[in-house]
Amino acid sequence: MEIQIRRKQLEYPWSIDHRRFKKLYNVGIDYATQTLDAVDLYNDQYVTIFYFQKYGIKIDNRFNIYDLISDDEGFLIEIHPKKI
């Protein structure tokens, strides 16, 4: 399964500021808060850049793993079933 998150769907200011978007690193899913979080080098802070619950999505890590791919337009999350 793939989930594509475009830059314009991210929280402000990352949705409109390309320079700040490029300064995000260590991006990952926080399963407890159902968010996509990252470290913003612009302010050197841990920030929430996307809320899955706004779109009615609940991400669960019990039975799957994910790969996160980023480019200038946003993020692609590829979810794969865990091998049991």
HELIX and SHEET records of a PDB file:
HELIX    1   1 ARG A    7  GLN A    9  5                                   3    
HELIX    2   2 HIS A   18  LYS A   22  1                                   5    
HELIX    3   3 PHE A   52  TYR A   55  5                                   4    
SHEET    1   A 3 GLU A   2  ARG A   6  0                                        
SHEET    2   A 3 GLY A  74  PRO A  81 -1                                        
SHEET    3   A 3 ASN A  64  ASP A  71 -1                                        
SHEET    1   B 3 LEU A  24  ASP A  30  0                                        
SHEET    2   B 3 THR A  35  ASP A  40 -1                                        
SHEET    3   B 3 GLN A  45  TYR A  51 -1                                        
END                                                                             
